[in-house]
Amino acid sequence: MLLNATHDPALRSWVQSAQNPGCDFPIQNLPHGVFRRRGQDERFRGGVAIGSQILDLAAASETGAFSPALAAVMQAAQAPTLNGLMAMGPPAWRQLRGELSRVLRAGAAEQGQLASCLVAQADAEFALPASVGDYTDFFTSWHHMLNAGRIFQPDAPPLPNFRWLPIAYHGRSSTVDVSGAPVGRPHGQTRLPGNSAPSFGPTQRLDYEFELAAWIGPGNARGSRIAVDEAEAHVFGFSILNDWSARDVQAWEAMPLGPFLAKNFLTSVSPWIVTLEALAPYRCPLPRTADDPPTLPHLQSTQPAELQGLDIQLQASLLTARGGAEEFPLSRSSFGHCYWSVAQMVAHHTEGGCALRPGDLLGTGTQSGPGDSELGCLLELTRGGQRPVLLANGEQRLYLEDGDTVCLRAWCERSGSARIGFGDCRGTVISGG
Ligand code: CA
């Protein structure tokens, strides 16, 4: 029911690089982003990734290649922010995806018109794909909760509310930026163990957090709720998100109200938004066992259980100043371990009447799996800074050093479906001001 002709793994594009093995952007993907040619004094506009290229939707809409019935949605998809496209909802998104799939298909009559509307991704720079009004960060990985709990509050039992509701806090939208933004080492108050007074200075425990970003589509009126079964119609798609964290600041400030300055100096997102429709072949069950409490009715989806989760592969690696271009693997996991679905996050977010708006950003929370190689941040990988991560060139890390680059990648692959990817989300640490 969720699959249609745009997911057909046999589809090929006239953009040859879309067929390259391991390519993140085959014709079955078609993610949206906002770009311009690097170094050019031109405006940012919407585009769609295909192979190693971007289809410039502003240029493409002038060729007459697209059906006139799509004029409004094409207008929204080529804008410098995609909030208008996000507001239009699934019927418009589906129509646009169908048309993009048609004109980019091998043998399409539109090839001649559209070939000149391609820009190489290597020659592009990206902007945030939407103007982010509000940013909310969830805490939905059972394994991350257990691991972080053992480090920050070793004597406390697992959080009693975790399996009843998707825990979250309100983040800061002013410091959400696109992949590539420099990560200035933040200053803050920290208190070393054994000291009674804190001191102020650059964080000594700078960390990353591997999350996914869900981009909100149509919003809801204040005072109304989004039912869990309606919630997916309010989700435009997903990017990779890095919720950079200063652990020493966090440990000192977070009780009782939660993270504040430890998280709000930068949140990075990857430039491409993979639509929920593109992810249809990669549904999976949510991880539930007989020990889990029953989900309360207002968070209980009537969707078949095997379709409620998303099996998205997550891979983190580190590049260092000394290691050059070499990528040192840090972890490899799947979003399929996430305890709560994005539909449940949206339903929970609005159950008291809070309004979501198009372009709002939901971070899923750090995603960790059960294994030692599936941990989504250095806090977990180093057991709270106790056990260094060893890199293949002999370097080791407890936390990030100046000059380090964190690279987060995500993709989906499954037998019988085309592999699709998210690209990457990167940031390089520089000394703070
Ligand atoms: Ca987080």
Residues whose N, C-alpha, C, O or C-beta is under 5 A from the ligand:
A	BS01	CA	D137 F138 E209 D243 G365 T366
